[in-house]
Amino acid sequence: MSESERVTIRIQAERIHALQSLVETGKFSTISDAVRAAIDRFVENELTPDYIEKVIVELPKGNVVDLKQLVHDGDSISIDDAIRNAVREYIRQKMSKVMDELEK
């Protein structure tokens, strides 16, 4: 692990309780791990190239299981890739339908 520096911040009590809940449910080992993950995600999103716009998608767990299966089966390299492929295909079909309607 690379060297790290200590940073002190103030966080509202309800956020601390929410972070503690994430630790208690096993999503993170410590509050510090949860905060580091949040900072990593924030920095990654903020430093995205201008030609890319990131979108957060919330899905029912069943859909996530299906996406994981696509990755496991080798149809996609990651869940993100599976979602990108599905969105591209959906847009392609919609645009094709619109173009067909315009040609009539």
C-alpha positions as CSV (number, residue, x, y, z in Angstrom):
1,M,0.0,0.0,0.0
2,S,1.3,3.5,-0.8
3,E,2.0,6.1,1.8
4,S,-0.9,7.9,3.1
5,E,-1.5,11.2,4.9
6,R,-4.0,11.9,7.7
7,V,-6.8,14.3,6.9
8,T,-9.2,15.6,9.5
9,I,-12.8,16.4,8.5
10,R,-16.0,17.2,10.2
11,I,-19.0,15.0,9.3
12,Q,-22.6,15.3,10.5
13,A,-23.7,12.8,13.1
14,E,-26.2,11.1,10.9
15,R,-23.5,10.5,8.3
16,I,-21.3,8.9,10.9
17,H,-24.2,6.7,11.9
18,A,-24.8,5.7,8.2
19,L,-21.1,4.9,7.8
20,Q,-21.1,2.9,11.0
21,S,-24.1,1.0,9.6
22,L,-22.1,0.1,6.5
23,V,-19.3,-1.2,8.8
24,E,-21.8,-3.2,10.9
25,T,-23.4,-4.8,7.9
26,G,-20.0,-5.9,6.6
27,K,-19.8,-3.7,3.5
28,F,-16.6,-2.1,4.9
29,S,-14.1,-3.1,7.5
30,T,-13.9,0.3,9.1
31,I,-15.4,3.8,8.7
32,S,-12.0,4.9,7.2
33,D,-12.3,2.2,4.5
34,A,-15.9,3.5,3.7
35,V,-14.7,7.1,3.5
36,R,-11.7,6.1,1.3
37,A,-14.0,4.3,-1.1
38,A,-16.3,7.3,-1.3
39,I,-13.4,9.6,-2.0
40,D,-12.0,7.2,-4.6
41,R,-15.4,7.2,-6.4
42,F,-15.8,10.9,-6.1
43,V,-12.3,11.6,-7.6
44,E,-12.9,9.0,-10.4
45,N,-16.2,10.6,-11.3
46,E,-14.8,14.2,-11.2
47,L,-11.8,13.3,-13.3
48,T,-13.7,11.5,-16.1
49,P,-12.7,12.8,-19.5
50,D,-15.1,15.5,-21.0
51,Y,-16.3,13.1,-23.8
52,I,-17.6,10.6,-21.2
53,E,-20.5,11.1,-18.8
54,K,-20.8,8.7,-16.0
55,V,-24.3,7.6,-15.0
56,I,-25.1,5.8,-11.8
57,V,-27.7,3.0,-12.3
58,E,-29.6,1.5,-9.4
59,L,-30.9,-2.0,-10.2
60,P,-32.8,-4.7,-8.3
61,K,-30.5,-7.4,-6.9
62,G,-32.0,-9.9,-9.4
63,N,-30.8,-7.9,-12.3
64,V,-27.3,-7.6,-10.8
65,V,-27.3,-11.4,-10.4
66,D,-28.2,-11.7,-14.1
67,L,-25.4,-9.2,-15.0
68,K,-22.9,-11.2,-12.9
69,Q,-23.9,-14.3,-14.8
70,L,-23.3,-12.6,-18.1
71,V,-19.8,-11.8,-16.9
72,H,-19.3,-15.3,-15.6
73,D,-20.4,-16.8,-18.9
74,G,-18.0,-14.5,-20.8
75,D,-20.6,-12.4,-22.6
76,S,-19.2,-9.3,-21.0
77,I,-15.9,-8.4,-19.3
78,S,-17.6,-6.6,-16.4
79,I,-21.0,-5.6,-15.1
80,D,-20.3,-2.1,-16.4
81,D,-19.5,-3.5,-19.8
82,A,-22.8,-5.5,-19.8
83,I,-24.8,-2.4,-18.9
84,R,-23.0,-0.4,-21.6
85,N,-23.8,-3.1,-24.2
86,A,-27.4,-3.3,-23.1
87,V,-27.8,0.5,-23.3
88,R,-26.1,0.6,-26.8
89,E,-28.4,-2.1,-28.1
90,Y,-31.5,-0.4,-26.7
91,I,-30.5,2.9,-28.3
92,R,-29.7,1.2,-31.6
93,Q,-33.1,-0.5,-31.7
94,K,-34.9,2.7,-30.7
95,M,-33.0,4.8,-33.3
96,S,-33.7,2.1,-36.0
97,K,-37.4,2.3,-35.2
98,V,-37.4,6.1,-35.4
99,M,-35.5,6.0,-38.7
100,D,-38.0,3.5,-40.1
101,E,-40.9,5.7,-39.1
102,L,-39.3,8.8,-40.7
103,E,-38.8,6.9,-44.0
104,K,-42.5,6.1,-44.2
